[in-house]
Amino acid sequence: MPHVIVIDIQEKLLGVMAEADALLANCIQFLQIAQELKLEILASEQNPSKLGPSVAPLQAFLGTPHTKEHFSAAPVLTPLLPAKAHLILLGIEAHVCVYQSAKDFLRAGFEVTILEDCTSSRDMRNKARALADLQHYGAHILSNEIVAFECMQTYTHPSFRAISKLIK
């Protein structure tokens, strides 16, 4: 099963993101899906003493976030992951921390999927450039709904009904 990586969805960052309300709603929806599927969820925070903790609506899903100094979350999270795991990334900013994390995870041999509807940047042009470049490097750029159904594979999956209700 994939592992979910939540990158820096923190108090002082979220408010300046493009389409912040939709981003937060999509992230909550996917984390509910991940929880229903019993996927492991790991989170990072960039300099939480200055940027604040992960936003309150996400905290119940995250456990204890891992503080990082690099823009990439890979240095602090890679030791916690099985080799060559499939990682599902969401977070901010798409063109800085998500971008550098994804590139580092890809270089380390992980399969990387980025949830396009669960990432943002202050300027959406930067998000678009970053996601296009990451796709070139081998990352999958998908939506949370596509990934949810990919994880289940069939309508007979025990979580199908619960996840279908979350998506509608």
MIVO-469246 format. One record per atom (N, C-alpha, C, O): residue in one letter; x, y, z. Coordinates in steps of 0.02 Angstrom, whole numbers, plus 50000, padded with zeros to 5 digits. Layout:
% residues N
AXYZ;...
//
This chain:
% residues 168
M500424994050000;M500005000050000;M500445006250000;M500995006250028;P500205011549970;P500595017849968;P500645021050037;P500255019550082;H501125025550043;H501205029750102;H501035036950081;H501205039150027;V500695040550125;V500485047350111;V500985052050145;V501145051250204;I501225057050108;I501695061950134;I501365068850129;I501215071250074;V501245071950186;V500935078650190;V501495083650203;V501825083350255;I501595088250156;I502165092750159;I501955099850177;I501645103250137;D502115101950237;D502115108950259;D501455112750251;D501455118550231;I500895109550266;I500255113150263;I500175116550331;I499815114150375;Q500505122250338;Q500575125750402;Q500205132350402;Q500035135150350;E500075134750463;E499665140650474;E499865146650432;E499445149450397;K500485148750434;K500685154850399;K500775153850324;K500805158750287;L500835147650302;L500905146350231;L500235145650195;L500145148350141;L499765142150226;L499135140750193;L498765147150172;L498495147450117;G498765152050215;G498385158150201;G498605162050139;G498215165950113;V499215161050116;V499465164750058;V499465160449994;V499705162749942;M499195154449998;M499165150049939;M498575151949894;M498055154149919;A498665151049829;A498115151849782;A497595146449798;A497755140749811;E496965148449797;E496405143849808;E496485139849872;E496385133749873;A496655143349926;A496805140149991;A496215136150018;A496305130750045;D495605138750011;D495015135250038;D494905128550002;D494775123450034;A494955128549936;A494875122349898;A495445117449914;A495325111449921;L496045120049921;L496615115849939;L496485112350005;L496565106250009;L496285116050055;L496165113050121;L495605107850117;L495665102450146;A495055109450083;A494495104750077;A494725098250042;A494545092750064;N495115098949989;N495355093049953;N495835088849996;N495815082749994;C496255092250034;C496725088650078;C496345084850132;C496505079050146;I495855088050162;I495455084650213;I495115078550183;I495115073150212;Q494815079450124;Q494475073850091;Q494965068150079;Q494805062350093;F495555069650052;F496025064150038;F496275060850102;F496365054850105;L496395064750154;L496635061750217;L496095057450249;L496255052450282;Q495455059250240;Q494915054850262;Q494925048250223;Q494835042850251;I495045048750158;I495105042850115;I495695038550137;I495625032450145;A496265041750147;A496865038150168;A496745034650235;A496965028950245;Q496415038050280;Q496265035150346;Q495805029050337;Q495915023850368;E495295029750295;E494835024150282;E495205018150252;E495055012450268;L495695019550209;L496095014250178;L496655011750222;L497025007050204;K496725014850280;K497255013050328;K497965013950299;K498415009950312;L498045019350260;L498705020950233;L499105024550287;L498825028450326;E499745023350289;E500175026950336;E500245034150311;E500355035450252;I500175038850358;I500225045950342;I500805048950381;I500825048450443;L501275051950345;L501835055450376;L501795062750355;L501575064350300;A502005067150400;A501965074350385;A502615077750402;A502985075650446;S502745083250366;S503325087450380;S503085094450395;S502555096650374;E503505098050432;E503395105150445;E504055108850435;E504575106650460;Q504025114250399;Q504605118550387;Q504625123950440;Q504165128050445;N505145124050480;N505265129350529;N504615131250567;N504395136950562;P504325126550604;P503675127850636;P503695133550688;P503175136350703;S504275135250714;S504305140850762;S504145147450727;S503905152050759;K504275147950663;K504125154050624;K503485153450583;K503115158250576;L503355147450556;L502795146550510;L502185143350543;L501665142550511;G502245141750606;G501685138750642;G501635131250630;G501985128550587;P501205127950667;P501115120750659;P500685119250597;P500435123850564;S500605112950583;S500125110850531;S499445113650550;S499275114150609;V499045115450500;V498395118550513;V497955113850554;V497975107850545;A497565116850597;A497155113050644;A496705107650612;A496675102150638;P496355109150556;P495915103950528;P496285097550505;P495965092450495;L496935097950496;L497315092050473;L497655088350530;L497845082550522;Q497725091450587;Q498125088550641;Q497895081650663;Q498305077450681;A497245080350662;A496995073850684;A497225068150639;A497235062350660;F497415069650578;F497635064550530;F498385063350532;F498625058250508;L498765067950561;L499485068150549;L499935064950601;L500515063450586;G499695063750661;G500165061550712;G500645067250727;G500455073050726;T501265065550741;T501775070650755;T502165072250692;T502525067950666;P502095078350665;P502475080150605;P503225080350619;P503445081450675;H503605079250566;H504325079250570;H504595085950547;H504475088050491;T504955089350592;T505235095950577;T505815095150528;T506225090550535;K505845099650479;K506385099350430;K506705106150420;K506385111350429;E507325106050400;E507695112250383;E507765112850307;E507725118450280;H507865107250273;H507905107450200;H507205108950172;H506705107650206;F507185111550112;F506535112250079;F506235105250066;F505635104350072;S506665100550049;S506445093750037;S506285090150102;S506645090950152;A505745086350102;A505575082150160;A505945075450158;A505935071750207;A506255073850103;A506585067350095;A507115065950149;A507135060350175;P507555070750166;P508065069050216;P507775066650283;P508085062350315;V507215069450305;V506935067350370;V506455061450364;V506365057750412;L506135060550306;L505635055250300;L505885048750269;L505615043450284;T506385049050227;T506635043050194;T506815037450243;T506645031650231;P507145039050299;P507315033650346;P506705030250377;P506775024750404;L506125033250373;L505515030450402;L505115026250352;L504605023350370;L505345025950290;L504965022750236;L505295016350212;L505915015850212;P504895011450192;P505195005550161;P505485007350093;P505235011750058;A506015003950074;A506345005250010;A505855004549953;A505444999949952;K505905009049905;K505505008849843;K504755008949854;K504375006449812;A504535011749909;A503825012349923;A503495017049872;A503825021049840;H502835016349866;H502445021049826;H502225026649873;H501905025449924;L502405032749856;L502255038649897;L501735043049863;L501775044349803;I501255045349902;I500755050049878;I500885056649913;I500825057049975;L501075061749875;L501265068249904;L500705073349896;L500375073849844;L500605077249949;L500165083049947;L500485088349991;L500835086750038;G500345094649975;G500625099950017;G500795106249980;G500575107349923;I501195110350014;I501375116849988;I502115118350002;I502395115150046;E502415122749968;E502215125249903;E502415120349850;E502935117149854;A501995119649798;A502105114849745;A502785115649712;A503105110749695;H503005121849703;H503625123049666;H504255123449710;H504805124449685;V504165122649775;V504755122949820;V504795116249857;V505155111749835;C504455115649912;C504535109749955;C504255103349924;C504565098049929;V503675103649892;V503395097749859;V503855095749802;V504005089849793;Y504055100649762;Y504495099349704;Y505155096049725;Y505345090949698;Q505495099049774;Q506145096349794;Q506075089649829;Q506505085249821;S505535088749867;S505415082249899;S505305076849846;S505605071549849;A504865078349798;A504715073449746;A505345071549707;A505465065649694;K505745076349688;K506355074849651;K506825070449692;K507105065649666;D506895072049756;D507335068049799;D507065060949808;D507445056149807;F506415060249818;F506115053649825;F506195049649760;F506355043649763;L506085052749703;L506185049349639;L506905047049630;L507025041349610;R507375051349646;R508095049549641;R508255043649686;R508695039649670;A507905043049743;A508035037649791;A507675031149773;A507725026249809;G507315031149717;G507005025049693;G506285023949714;G506005018549703;F505965028949743;F505265028449762;F504825029849701;F505015033449656;E504235026849701;E503715028749653;E503345034649684;E503155034349742;V503245039949646;V502955046049673;V502335048049633;V502335048649572;T501785049049671;T501175051849644;T501045058349680;T501065058649741;I500905063649642;I500745070149671;I500005071549658;I499775071049602;L499655073249711;L498945074949705;L498885082149683;L498985086749723;E498725083149620;E498695089949591;E498195094349628;E498325100249637;D497635091549648;D497125095449682;D497255096349757;D496865099449792;C497805093549780;C498005094149851;C498685097549857;C499035096649907;T498865101449807;T499475105549809;T499305112549785;T498815113649749;S499715117249806;S499625124149782;S500275127949790;S500755125649822;S500285133749760;S500825138649767;S500495145549772;S499895146249759;R500885150549790;R500605157349790;R500415159349719;R499905162649709;D500815157349671;D500695158849600;D500585152249565;D501035148049563;M500005151349537;M499825144949505;M500265143349444;M500315137549424;R500585148449414;R501045147049359;R501635143049384;R501885138649349;N501875144649444;N502435140849472;N502225133649487;N502615129049476;K501615132749511;K501355125949523;K501345122049457;K501585116349455;A501075125049405;A501025121649341;A501715119649314;A501805114049289;R502195124249319;R502875122749295;R503185117049334;R503485112549306;A503105117249401;A503395112049443;A503095105249428;A503465100349422;L502435104849423;L502115098449410;L502295095649341;L502385089649334;A502345100049292;A502555097849225;A503265095049227;A503395089849196;D503705098349262;D504395095949267;D504425089249305;D504795084749285;L504045088749359;L504035082549397;L503765076749356;L503995071049363;Q503265078049315;Q503005072849271;Q503545070549223;Q503605064549209;H503935075149198;H504505073549154;H505005068949190;H505285064449159;Y505105070049254;Y505565065949294;Y505275059249314;Y505625054949341;G504625058049301;G504325051549314;G503795051449368;G503525046149384;A503625057149396;A503085057449446;A502415056849411;A502335059249354;H501935053749444;H501245053449420;H500875059549448;H500915060749509;I500535063249407;I500155069049429;I499415067249421;I499155066749366;L499085066149478;L498395063749477;L497965067649527;L498225071949563;S497325066149529;S496875069249577;S496755064449635;S496895058449630;N496485067149690;N496365062849747;N495845057449730;N495885051849756;E495355059049689;E494845054049671;E495135048349629;E494975042549640;I495565050049582;I495885044849541;I496285040149586;I496235034049579;V496665042949632;V497085038949676;V496655034649723;V496825028849736;A496105037449747;A495665033549791;A495415027249757;A495445021749785;F495165028049695;F494905022149660;F495465017449638;F495365011449635;E496055020149624;E496625015849607;E496825011549667;E496985005649659;C496805014449726;C496965010549787;C496455004949799;C496644999649822;M495815006249784;M495305001149796;M495274995749743;M495154989949758;Q495374997649680;Q495374993049623;Q494704990149604;Q494604988449546;T494224989449651;T493594986049636;T493044988649681;T493174990949737;Y492434988249658;Y491874990449699;Y491744985549758;Y491354987149803;T492064979849757;T491994975149813;T492484976649870;T492474973149921;H492904981649861;H493374983449914;H492974985349977;H492454988649971;P493194983350036;P492814984750097;P492694992150111;P492224993950146;S493104996450082;S493025003750094;S492655007250038;S492575013350041;F492435003649988;F492125006849930;F491535011449949;F491515017149927;R491075009049988;R490485013050005;R490675019250045;R490425024750031;A491105018450094;A491305024150136;A491665029350094;A491555035350102;I492115027150050;I492495031950009;I492035035149956;I492115041049942;S491585031349928;S491115034249880;S490715039949913;S490585045049881;K490525039149975;K490155044350011;K490595050450022;K490355056150017;L491235049550036;L491695055150046;L491795059149982;L491875065249984;I491785055749926;I491925059049862;I491325062749835;I491395067749801;K490725060449850;K490115063549823;K489955070049857;K489455073249839;
//
